[in-house]
């Protein structure tokens, strides 16, 4: 089989996976009907579990989603810089089912305000004026889903996004979320942050900027801060052993990097073990 045929088969497999199992397992939102062959293979319902608490019906967090302005740039950051592995990608999603699955609440809000949905940033997937593309990136314990909404005539990956990004991304705003990465115990945290900024800058991602623990008033001062200012190590109280810093990603998204060592590591490990025992795992 030729390389071209291999690529076509891989792309077909990706689309088949997302369009069949994706609605129920991977993304939970595609709204596409499952083929009968897949439906027949569905795991039987556990009646006792189905009557139990909602928490007992979950198996953890499957992924975090991040809507991006530039898909290729974001993908390069989460794979080339941070080392994630692509699971699959799919796109050009549009139509009534996917539109309603994702955007019903926004359409209702627009009607209540008596405004055109497009004026408050609601894309028209229903009639296909806009399209949605997705890529899934695997890390050790969680998946990150990158999403880009674009006008139908824009190319996937490199095309302009449908809406402007939000500019006020302070973590103090209610509803703001962040993605937190766990730095390995035997890694020098301050060096990691310096290397993260350098690796990103080499790819033109100058938006990737970590905070400092000393007061700086300009970007120049931030860059000149000593490497020891790249992380906040907590040595007392319940968070003893926690080390962290906040950082902006290439899309302006809020990121956090942490280590959990010493006493606080034992707190988290004990809590996880207790939860597993309570769940019979």
Order of alpha helices (4+ residues) and beta strands (2+ residues): alpha-alpha-alpha-beta-alpha-beta-alpha-beta-beta-beta-alpha-beta-alpha-beta-beta-beta-alpha
